[in-house]
Amino acid sequence: MPHAFDEMSSTDGGVRPAYETLQRWLAEVPQDVLDHRRKEAEFIFRRIGITFAVYGEQNAQERLIPFDIVPRILTKDEWSRLSRGLEQRVKALNMYIKDVYSKREILKAGVVPENLVYQNPAFRPEMNGQRVPHDLYVHIAGIDIVRTDPDKFYVLEDNARTPSGVSYMLENREIMLRLFPELFSMHRVAPVENYADDLLATLRSLSPHGGHEPNVVILTPGIHNSAYYEHSFLADKLGVDLVEGRDLFVKDAVVYMRTTEGPKRVDVIYRRLDDDFLDPLAFRRDSVLGVPGLMSAYQAGNVTLTNAVGTGVADDKAVYSYMPDIIKFYLGEEPLLPNVPTWRCREADHLKYVLEHLPELVVKEVHGSGGYGMLVGPASDKAQIEKFRDKLKADPANFIAQPTLALSTCPTLVEKGIAPRHVDLRPFILSGSDKVRIVPGGLTRVAMKEGSLVVNSSQGGGTKDTWVLDA
């Protein structure tokens, strides 16, 4: 595996300017003080209930995501480059989804294969010809970014359905401010606290019929969902109602919320519920989580669903591989944030290469998530590789492959002290009818295990606060 870029230390043994103050502070603070602060952070997280559940595990229990108290630092210039690329990418994603459900010019031009759309399980025929408010489909995006050297940021994945993790970004900052006020006083860190205001302003701007005070709600599957903490956290921060499907009903193609004062019209639903479960009359008939008739209200233009139904057609890993072409097709621009080189195993020549180089590659399921269903070639033994080879041969269209990137590392507090660990970054991009809003930073996920490249919380990864310097 190639040598990883260390975001704090330069190759000549020096410290990069953004990290100089942090490095001096770390050198002065005793290890037992850092350990004590880490335990304090864990206690706070447990007390306020920031946990998640892992589906599919026998006797699954609520877990605490490991939190690293050493912040990741980005300069103002680095963030400026990132945010421009993020805005460009989300703009192209929105144009692509609109086109796929209307004129399909990109398919007619042969830029994206038709079967990649029509055979995609996330493609929703119900959205064909359906206008959505303000022609926006992806209102809240989480774009996963990795870094390989001082000047190279890559997009690893597009999350255009119901991206999660923003509650951890906000709670991480709150805990760092509480535990390390002296460290903050040494830096000018751009705030993330206004995310809730930005999100509410974005959601209100998406109301299908305008108005100064549209009624916004957050729709959750309920307390047993792995991200329920985030749903309730965001509802509290935004000052809006957290509802389940049974709290809503549809009459004359209008959505209403049941309240003690009688029915109240709902204008915007920030749904944290997959398409399949939204409306038992339109999708899965056995769903008890959704709202019967919701799609009729949506199709009548009487309610905005955030994100739009059918956005999954743009965020699988096969479509991801076409994103540079998608950006060029709609915007006539080169991507400001490049993709990781990707082999599409559905193509014979790509599959041949992947099968010949399996020990060197990372192979992922097209619709996989959470670090599941993947092969990290350099970290796998011969038996694992051969087992995956059989999977590839049996269903090549279900996989893509990428080189094993040496993800950048950041200083992280581990049992033996401060050590580098691999990280990625998930910024959150809000697209409203008025403008695009991006809070500086995002959620940095860190592979807590030495040498591991898997940062997902379900696979033992943790999180850390992301600091964008304001100067």
Buried (B, 14 or more C-beta within 10 A) or exposed (E): BEEBBBBBBEEEEEBBEBBEBBBEBBEEBEEEEBBEBBEBBBEBBEEEEBBBBBEEEEEEEEBBBBBBBBBBBBBBEBBEBBBEBBBBBBBBBBBBBBBBBBEBEBBEEEBBBEEBBEEBEBBBEBBEEBEBBBEBBBBBBBBBBBBBEEEEBBBBBBBBBBBBBBBBBBBBBBBBBEBBEEBBEEBEBBEBEEBBEBBBBBBBBBBBEEEEEBBBBBBBBEEEBBBBBBBBBBBEBBEBBBBBBEBBBBEEBBBBBEEEEEBEEBBBBBBBBBBBBBBBBBBBEEBEBBBBBBBBBBBEBBBBBBBBBBBBBBBBBBBBBBBBBBBBBBBEEEBBBBBBEBBBBBBEEBBEBBBEEBBEBBBBBBBBBBBBBBBBBEBBEEEBBEEBBEBBEEEBBBBBBBBBBBBBBBBBBBEEEBEBBBBBBBBBBBBBBEEBBBBBBBBBBBBBBEEBBBBBBBBBBBBBBBBBBEE
